[in-house]
């Protein structure tokens, strides 16, 4: 947990748990165990002494590439869809709908709709994996191969079985240069200019006032984020004290400090880790000590970002 927080991968871990448990929740609703077809295939292979090869790309790489390549709007749509599944405000699926989704034409229509709504998500989660799996099938040394794949991948995989391809680029996660990434470096520069200008034009008193307002706005909103996540009082204090400084440093975040304090004050137990696959409601994520540390980290970061967005123009306005 320490390393996950320090590496800034709390969102990936939390997303992985959310997706896995949403899949299981849907499976329980329709009496289907997620991955059961794969388990049956492995069992039959073992009974007949048939070698088994895992063909799909590592889920960690897939999630990192998805988050790296999707726009802010696509991330919001994806987050809404995932949370909708847990909170119950998403589209309801009944047994008839599930059977209808198995039809080829309906699947193709859904893929086309996904391409329109979230093109980057579809490209990473579907198209890239189609290429990767097809390539893995072609490189598997065997006279006969039985590949067990999801229905949504069938047509795509068949399309890429014509020849082997170089998939090395599909295994890398490039650092994306974005406006948000650039702002991490612009914000401390603007802050320094504003404070220096206030000191030069209006004296040390106004400069001190700017610093105080920056500290309070950043600290309070980051602490509020941690409090909403039901953090320990010391974790809330850590968010309050860290946010004004981490907002000015591109490589660290307030949530890291809040998360590490939360981890220290409410260390997860073995039972919390064992419970992860069974989390099915937002309330259970908030009560589990593992996911609560991640949520505290995320919410403290969100509060700090909001605080920066509000504080920077506000202290600039004090000089007018």
Secondary structure as UniProt FT lines:
FT   HELIX           2..6
FT   TURN            7..8
FT   HELIX           10..29
FT   TURN            30..31
FT   TURN            34..35
FT   HELIX           36..47
FT   TURN            48..49
FT   HELIX           59..69
FT   HELIX           72..87
FT   HELIX           95..101
FT   HELIX           104..117
FT   HELIX           119..122
FT   HELIX           123..127
FT   HELIX           128..139
FT   HELIX           151..153
FT   HELIX           154..159
FT   TURN            160..162
FT   HELIX           168..171
FT   HELIX           179..202
FT   HELIX           204..228
FT   TURN            229..230
FT   HELIX           233..246
FT   TURN            247..248
FT   TURN            250..251
FT   HELIX           254..265
FT   HELIX           270..275
FT   HELIX           276..278
FT   HELIX           282..287
FT   HELIX           289..317
FT   TURN            318..319
//
